[in-house]
Each structure stands twice: as structure tokens, then as C-alpha cells.
């Protein structure tokens, strides 16, 4: 696996964190959100998120080759995309960013859609986090 692919899948290496790699990956998503939100339109933000989703699916398929397991905890591109989905269309604000982060992590850890992890290929890695992001987004829309 190339270094670029490894950095992509592991969220610039945050997936190797000994403490809560998913949370560390979500923080990368938060930072990426802040950069995108302040410099690009909502359309570009949503398009970028969609591209990351499909790249995440394609690259996560190769996880077993490199990590020896289908959905390695080192793969955090799913958390990055999940947080970006959480924030699509949500008005920017400190509490929105923080609450979005907390809601996404709660849904991601709870995993009410854990059966989605059984979908073959990279979709199994990405779909449960995508669902967590959609649920967190809906909750934020209700709150705000």
C-alpha cells in the first residue's frame, strides 16, 4: 500500500492512536470541516464529502491487504466522512460544531446500524458511519 493510501485511510495517522482512534479520526473530520466551511460554498463542501465517501469505499476494500482485517480500527476515513456528513447544511457555530461532534460519536459508538458493517467490500466499512452522520445531522436540524 502506498504511503498516500495509508495516510488517507488512517486520517493522517490518527488511526494509529493508542487511545480512541475513531475519536481522533473524527477530530480530523472536524478540522477538515472548519477549513472547508470557511473557504468553500456548501455545494463544494457536499461534493467534497461525496468524493471522500466514494474514495473511502474504494480504498477501504483494500484494508484486509494492509491491516489483515476487514474493518481495522486503524481505518478512520469512515469517521472523517461521518462527521462531514453530520455537518452538511448545519449553520456554522461553536455549539453546532461541538454538539455535532458529540452526537456523531454517540451514534458511531452505539452503532444502531451495526448490520451495515456486513455489507461486502469498502461499503461495509463506510455505511455504519454514514448512517451515524445522517442521524446526527437530523438531530442537529431538530435542535437548531
Secondary structure by P-SEA (a helix, b strand, c coil): ccaaaaaaaaccccccccccaaaaaaaaaaaaaaaaaacccaaaaaaaaaaaaaaaaaaaaaccccccccccccccaaaaaaaaaaaccccccaaaaaaaaaaaaaaaaaccccccccccccccccaaaaaaaaaaaaaaaaac
